Amino acid sequence: MDSYFLIITIIDTFVLGIMCVLTQYNETLNLRQRRWFISSFVLIIFISILEVVTVVVDNRPASLRWVNIIANYLGFGLTPAVPLFLSFALEKNRSAKPAILMEALYLLFLAMSFPFRLVFYVDQNNQYTREEFFGIYILAYCAGIFFLLVSTVRVVRKYQNRSKNSVYLIVAFLIACTMLQVIFPQIHVAWLCASLLSILYFTYCNGMWQQLDGLTGLLNQSSYLNKTVSLAKNTTLIVFDVDDFKQINDNYGHLVGDQCLKEIADCMKKAYSKDGLCYRIGGDEFCVLLDADADTESCNERLRKELESRRQTLTILPYVSVGSAPFTVGDNILTVKERADSTMYQMKREHKSRQTAQ
């Protein structure tokens, strides 16, 4: 056996074990996210060990043939589950159950196909060979990677992550390493690369979640402050304040108040996220950094219509006062925000005057 391969696997296992511990105590992640990430790391460790087993027992006494068969079957069968587990760590989605079903059907197919020597075979002399339809395994693995890519892109868009192109680089890296292993099976780098991918992916997702406000899913205040310090292009700052929000909390409770904030945040994303970045910067304070060439009035109108639509089902949903001011590179963001706040407070006074008149 190649001692280099064994050492790499031991190091790989040790590093992923540390990742399991770090993930368990990561308070940025919720329980579901921690479980799926840890499951992904453990699964990679398990498959890596299986690969070592196949190398050790191949061409050894025929009595070890069953070990060779089971290790290869589980290795090939569970490989597509790795990107699935990583995708499940992102968020709950409707595609999870169909994906699990497809993985189960693939495992069943792999078991039933063995006697017919379709994907792989271990002969009576305990010698492993790839068979004519080995590409089915590659397709199943690529399907899992594609599922991970689609799930990630959807979530990245939902959470307004600005480094979404990194996802394509991570996936391209994994596919390239997998193809290298397929072409040169003696190299044994696929699971080392899968380990690196899982760690990179964990780092990417953890960084994305740290930028988010836990209640609304908008970008948080820290993200806003970091962004405004380094603004390098003209933009429009739009600020929002929820009218009489304290009364919602006092009269209906904080859970209802939180639901109102979630609804308002969702309306904001629908109205502005295509043209800018949406933030929650305080209790009931929000803002948007809108592209300079975007139509501010059109976006504001979309927000008004979205809120009106939500009030059909959540009648107590409060009104939102809006103000805006242009930002030019070199401006002081605090001064710009003061101008935006001024127009927002003007709208708030108009709302109160209208309510008094009624």
C-alpha positions, 0 to 999 in steps of 0.5 A: 500500500502507498504509505503517502496515501495512508498518511494523507488519509490520517491527516484528512481524518484528523482535520475533519474530526477537528471540524466536527468539534468546531462545528458542534460549538459554533453558535452562529449555526442552528442545531439543524445546520450543525447536524448536517455539517457534522454528518457531512464531515463524518461521511467523508471520513467514513468513505475515505477509510473505505477507500483505504480498505479497498486498497489494502484488501484488493488482490489479497486472499480470496477470503477478503473478497466480501470486504472488498465488495462491501467497501467499494459498494458503500464508497461508490454508493454514499459518494453522491450523499456528501454534496446532498448533506452539505446542501441540507445544511443550508436550509430546509427545502422541498427538494430534500425528500426527492434528493434522498429518494434518488440517493436510495434508488441509486444505492439499490441500483448499485447493489442489484447491478453488481452481479451483472458487472455494470459499474464495478466488479470484484472477481473470484480472485479478489481483484477490483475492476471498473466496468463498462457503465462506471460512468453511472457513478460519475453521473450520480456524483455530478448530479449531487454536486449540481443539486448542491450548486443549485441549492446554494445559488438559490440561498445566496440570492435570498440572503444577498451574498455578494461573493456568490461567484466563489460557489462556482469556483469551489464546485469547479475545484471539486469536479476537476479533482474528481476527474483527475481521480477518474483518469488517474485512479492510482493518485487517490486525491478525490477525498482529500479534495472533498475534505478541502471542499467541505471545509471551504464550503463550511467557511463560505456558509458560516461567513454568509450567515454571520452577515445576516440579521437572525430575525429577518434574514436581511444583512445586519448592522455590522455588514452595513457599517463595513460596507459604508466604510468602503463604498467605492461607487455612487449609490442612493441610501434609503432609510425606513422606520416602522410607524408606531411599532412600540404599540404593536409590541405593547398591544399584541406582544413581541412575537407578533411584533417580530412577525411584522418585522419579518413581513416588512423585511420580506417586502423590502427584499422583493422591492429592492434586492434586485437593485441594491442591498437591504439591511436591518440596522436597528430594532425597527430601522431598515435601510437599502443601499440602492444602485445609483441607476435604479429607479428609486420611486419605482422601488418605493412603489413596489414596497408600498404595493407589497405591504398593502398586499400583506395587510390583506392577511395581516391586518395589523401590519404597520405602515413604513415611513421612507426617506432617501438621499444620494451618496456620492463617492467621498461623501460622509455616510453619516451626513447622507443618512441625516439627510435621508432621515430628514425626508423619512421623518417628514413622511412619518409626520404626514402619516400621523397627520393623516391618521389624526384627520381620520 
